[in-house]
């Protein structure tokens, strides 16, 4: 049986941009961009490869280094946990449908 994967890219700056855009009626998109630029923060850019066997590979797209799940923090960690839960639920539902037939 082949161990398929589900790939997701997480760009932290985009996450904060969309969060600010959705959470306020008072800021314009260019104001949000300016605030994020002024923060002078390094924003994570990771590719997550979740495998059906439960394993995960996380690559830092800036350095091409592998990241361990325990190294994740903040918004990136939240993204990882939410995707992990989603995929577990999806796999369970898929298995239930297979056995129902």
C-alpha positions in Angstrom: 0.0 0.0 0.0 1.3 3.4 -1.0 1.9 6.0 1.7 0.3 9.1 0.2 0.9 12.6 1.4 -1.0 15.8 1.7 1.0 19.0 1.1 0.3 22.4 2.6 2.3 25.6 2.5 2.1 28.0 5.5 3.3 31.5 4.9 3.1 33.3 8.3 2.9 36.8 6.9 -0.1 35.8 4.8 -1.7 34.3 7.9 -1.3 37.6 9.9 -2.4 39.7 6.9 -5.7 37.7 6.5 -6.3 37.6 10.2 -6.0 41.4 10.4 -8.1 41.9 7.3 -10.9 39.7 8.8 -10.7 41.0 12.3 -11.0 44.7 11.6 -13.2 47.0 9.6 -10.9 50.0 10.2 -7.7 49.1 8.4 -7.2 49.1 4.7 -5.1 46.4 3.0 -2.2 48.7 2.4 -2.2 49.8 6.1 -2.0 46.1 7.1 0.9 45.6 4.7 2.7 48.6 6.2 2.2 47.3 9.7 3.5 43.9 8.9 6.5 45.4 7.1 7.3 47.7 10.0 7.3 44.8 12.4 10.6 43.7 11.0 9.8 40.2 12.0 11.0 37.0 10.3 7.9 35.3 9.1 7.9 31.5 8.7 7.5 30.0 5.3 7.1 26.2 5.7 5.9 23.3 3.6 4.1 20.6 5.5 3.9 17.1 4.0 1.5 15.0 6.1 1.6 11.2 5.3 -1.3 8.8 5.7 0.7 6.8 8.2 0.7 9.8 10.6 4.2 11.0 10.0 5.0 14.5 8.8 7.9 16.3 7.1 8.2 20.0 7.6 10.6 22.0 5.4 11.6 25.7 6.0 11.3 27.1 2.5 13.9 29.9 3.3 16.7 27.5 4.3 15.5 24.2 2.9 16.1 22.7 6.4 13.8 20.2 8.1 11.9 21.4 11.1 10.7 19.1 13.9 7.1 19.5 15.1 8.4 20.3 18.6 10.2 23.3 17.2 7.0 25.0 16.0 5.5 27.9 18.0 2.7 30.4 17.6 0.7 30.6 14.4 2.8 27.9 12.7 2.1 25.4 15.6 -1.6 26.3 15.5 -1.6 25.6 11.7 0.1 22.3 12.3 -2.3 21.1 15.0 -5.4 22.1 13.0 -4.2 20.4 9.9 -3.2 17.3 11.9 -6.7 17.1 13.5 -8.4 17.7 10.1 -6.5 14.9 8.4 -7.1 12.5 11.3 -10.9 13.2 11.0 -10.7 12.9 7.2 -8.9 9.5 7.3 -11.4 8.2 9.9 -14.3 9.3 7.8 -12.8 7.7 4.7 -12.3 4.4 6.5 -15.9 4.4 7.8 -17.1 4.9 4.2 -15.0 2.1 2.9 -16.3 -0.3 5.5 -19.9 0.8 5.0 -20.0 -0.5 1.5 
